[in-house]
Amino acid sequence: MLGPEIRFCGRDKILYQDKEYLYLGGIDYHRMSTNPIIADTICQAVKEYGLSPTGSRTTTGNHVIYRELERKVADFFETESAAVFTTGYLSNLILLQAVLEDFDLFYIDEMAHSSLASALRISEAEVNSFKFLDAQHLSELITRDATASSRILVVTDGVFPARGDIAPLQEYVEIISKYEGKILVDDAHAMAVIGPSGKGSWEEEGVDRRFIYQTGTLSKGFGTLGGVIPGSSALIEDIQNKSGAYVGSTGLALPLAVAGIKSIEILMENPALIADLQRRALDMKRRFIQMGFDMPDTSVPIFSISYHDERRNLRLRDLLLDNGIYPPFINYPGAPAGGHFRFIITSQTGDDAIDLLINTIENSL
């Protein structure tokens, strides 16, 4: 079922049913998708490059702009190399096709994103599910199944998008370090959002990167479009040689590749955008927790609000509309039972907008 039809106007407003509302929803954590600098960059790129590379990277479509984008991604994440492609949903399939033969035991968080679960199903590997964020359950399953020579891959979101929970990666590392193991982390909602320099959940959790495969997207923290996998030169070479999804796909639309480059440049030149967003998100989250709402005490700028009661949720919806705030009610996989209002703030959200949202919710209690 599709969501309500909306139209964006400016960086933090939308038109809904012919009326303008404050928009505190979505996944664009720095509102780069409406950054006028990026918009101008895309317009120029359309004129200079056209739209399509007209082929896959392995045939006639290996445009020079992709190499520039991959260098920018590698610079941001401080890796040797990177791979870019059309969409973040493909990132986990592409990664798994490249590394699957290196592992013989697979474990996935039961609430992991569908792109992870789908990629494992396509691989036809035998997969065990562990309870949501439950390192103890994961340890029990691995102890049951593994031998000293087992090669283990744990698969999880870094940041779970419904409420902003962060996977306990350090605990997972302690478990798999007894074996030959790695963790595939889908960091779509973590890239350019958490970690001291915005590198994602592994940086936030202080995990040694050698235990991590990191996949993600440019569509959230970077606000543009395209899937990304930062990593070693050897890993990227394996992707280019072993992943059918990568080899067989036409490359990212060229103006979007240029937009990705510009977004990364802006964030690297303005690291305070990430740090300030984390600080404000944590302060705001603690205010909601004091009101009695159940949410993870993290710096992820996602705020899950629900009364788990249809009547009270409808009252909040009406109050939001009356106060000029669009009600982002979500009943997406991973959401609390019955759905919730999934608010976000961005690095562009003003204090007046935050106060308006908090006061509106307080008035609904």
N, C-alpha and C positions, 0 to 999 in steps of 0.2 A: 504494500500500500504506500502510495507516494505521500509526501508531506504537503502542507499548504503551499500555494504558490506565492512567492515573494519576489521583490525586485530591490536590488541594492541601490542606495543613493548616498554618496559620500563614504567615509571610512567607518562609520559606526551607526548608520541609519538604514532602514529598509522601508519599502512601501508594502503594506499588507492591507488588502481590501480597500485600496485607494486612500489610505491614511499612513502618515509617516510615524515610525516608531523607533525608539532606541533599540539597537540590536546587540544583545549580550549573549550570543550563542555561536554555534559553529565550531570550526577547527582552525581558523586562521589566527594564530596566537600573537601575531604582530601586525595584522591587517596589511600585510604586504600585497595582498591581491588587489587592494585599492590604493596602493601607494602611487602617487602621480609620477614619481621618477621612474618606477617600473613600467607604468602604463606608457610613458613616452618612449622608453627603451623598446617595448614590444612593437609599437607603431613603426619605429625606425627599422627594426629587424624584419618586419613583414616586407617593407620596401626593399631592403637589402638582400634578404635571403629567400623570400617567399615563405610558404607554409611547411611543406613536406620535404624530407630528404630523398623521397622517391625510391626508397629501397632499405633493406636491412643493413645493419652495420657490417655484416660479413660479405655483402655483395657490393652494390653501388651507392649505398647510403651512408658511408662513414664520413660525415661532414666534419670539417675541422672544428666547428663550434662545440661538438661533443667533447673533444679532447680538452678544450678550455674549461668546460663545465666540470669535467672529471677532475681536472687539476684543482679547481676551486673547492670541490667537495673534499678532496684529499687534504687540501690546506686547512679547511675548517676543522676536520676531524683528526688532523695530524696523522694521517696514514700514508703508506707508500703509494697507494693508488685508489681508484674507485671505479665503479660501473654505474652508468645511468641508463634509464630506459623509460618506457612510456608511462607506467603507473606504479604506485607503491604496492598495489594489491599483488602485482607480479613478483615483487622482490623476494618473497619467501619461496615461491616455486623455483625461481631462477637460482637462488642460493642452494636450495636442497638438491636440485638436479646436479649441481657442481660438486657437492660434498657427500651425498648420500652413501656412496660406497665406502666411505671412511668410518662408518658407524654400524653397529649391529643391535643396539638397544635404543629405543626412542621413548621419551616421556614428554607429555604436553599438559600444561595447565588446563583444567577443564573449562575455564572461561576465556581461553586464548582466542584471539581474533580469527574469524572464519578463513582468512587468507592463509593462516598457519595450518589450521585443520585441513583445509582443502588441499594444500600442497602436500601434506603427509598422506592424504588419501590417494592422491594421484600417484605418489611414489610407490604405493602398495606395500609400504613397510608395516610391520606389526608394531602398533603404538599403544602405550599405556597412558591413561589419564590420571593425573594426581589432583587432589583437592585444591581449590582456589587459594593461591599464595601459601600453600601448606608445605613447608620444607620438611617437616617431620614425616608426612605421608609420602613425599617423594623419596626420602631416605629409606623408608620401610619397603617401598616397591623395588628400589635399586638393590637393597640388601637381599631381597627375595630372589631377584633375577640374575644378578651380576656375578661374574667370576673376576679373578685378578686381571685377566686379559680383556675384559669387556671394553668395548668402545661405545661410550654413552653420549647421546645428544639429548639435552633438555631444551624444550621449546616453550617460549613464553612471550607475552607482551612485556615490554619494559615499563610502560605506563598503560594501565588499563583505561580505555577512553570513557567509560561510563561515569566513574567517580574520581578518577585520578589516582587510584591505588598504584604503588610502585612495587614491582616484584622484588623479593628479598634476595637479590642476586648473590650477595656475599655468603649467605647461608647455602645457596645452591652450589657455589664454588667449593665450599668446604666439603660438600658431599661428593662431588664429581672428581675432586682433586685426588681422591684415593684410587681413581681409575684413569683410563685414557678418555677424558670427557671434555665436552664443550657445551656452551649454552647458545642457542640461536635466539637472539633478542630482537623482536619486532619493536623498533624504537620510533615508530611513526609519530606518536604523540609526545616523544621525549626530545627529539632532535631540535636544537635551537630553543629549547624550553627549560630543561633541567640540567643539572651538573654545573659546577663552578664556571665553566666557559661554554655551557650549552651543548656539550658533546653527547649528552643523553644519560640514560639510566645507569649504565656501567660507571660513568664518571661520578654521578650522584652517589652511588653506593660504594665507591672506592674500590672497584674490582679491577684486578689485573686484566688488561685487554686481551692477553694471550688466551684467556678462557672463553672469549666472546666472538661470535659472529653477529654483526650488527646490520640489520636491514631497516629500511625506512622510506621516507617520501619527502618530496619538496613541497607537498600541498598543505602542510600544517604549519610547523614553525617557520618555514620559509615562504609560505603563502603563494606558491606558484603551482607547478605541476610536474610530475615525473617521479619515478622510483629511483632509489639510490642504495648502493651497497659500498661503503668505505671498507678498505681492508688492505692486506698485503698484496704485493705484486703477484705472488704465486696464486693467491685466491682469485684475483681478478682474471688471471690467465686461465685458470680452471673454468671460471664462468664463461669466458669467451669460447672455450673449446668443448665444454661438456653440457652446457645448458641449452636444450632445444628451445625453451621459451625465449631465451635471449637471442639465440642465433636466428630464429625464425620471425622475429618481430621487427616491424618498421620502427625506426628510431623516433624519439620524442619530436614533436613539432618544433621546428627551429626557433621561432620567436619565443616559445616557452623555455627552450634551453637558454636563450639569452636572458630571459627574465630570471631564471634560476641563478645565473652568474651574478646578475645585479643584486638580487636579494641577499646572496651570501656576502657579497662585498659590503653591503649596507650594514649587515649584522656584525661582520668582522671589524668594521670601522667604528661601530657603536655598541661595544659590549655591554654598556649600561642598560640597553634596552632589555637584555635578557636578565641581568642581575636585578634590576628594579622590578621587573615583572614578578620574579620569584619572591622578592620581599613583600610586595603588595599582596600577592596571592596568599602567602602564608598569614599575613595579618588579617585579611578578609576571612580566610577559612576559620581562623580561631574565633572570630566574631560569630560566625554561624554555629560553630560548635558550642559556644557559650549560650546561644539561643536554644540549644537542645537538638540540633540536627546532627545526624550521624554521617560523618565524612572523614576520610583519612587526613591526618595532620601533616600534610606535605605541601611543598611549594608549587605543585602542579596547579595551574590556574583554571581548574574545573571544579564546579560547585553543584553537587547533586542535591536538589531540594524536592522532597515529597512528604506528604502527610499520610501516605498509604491509605488514603480515604478519598473516594471519588468526589464527595461533596466538598470537602475542604480544598482539594486540588482545584476544583472548578471555581471556588471562591477566590483562590489565589490568582487563577488565570484572569478572572474579571478585574481584580485589583490591578494586575499588571497592565492590562489594556487601558484601564481608566487612567493610569499614571503614565501612559505613553511608552510602555516597555513591551516589546514583543515577547510572548510567552513561549519559550522553546521547549515544549513538552515532547519528550522522546520516549518511545516504547520500542527501542532498538535492541537486538540481541546483546545481552550483558547488562541491560538496564534493570533497576529494581522491579520487583513484581508489580504490575499495574502501571509502570512507567514513572517518569520523574521529569522535573524541570532541570535541564542540563544547561546551567549558565556557565559562561566563561568571562574572564576579563582578558584584555590584551594590553600590550605595551602602549597602546594609543587610548585606552579607556581613561577618562577623566575622573577626578575624585568626586565631582558632582554626580556623575552617572553611578558610581559605586554607592554613594550615600542614598540616591534615589532608590536603587534596588534594595539595599538593606532596610531602609525605612518601609518600603512597600511590603517586604516579607515580614517585618516585625508587626505591621498592622494586620497581617493575616493570621497571626498566632491566636 
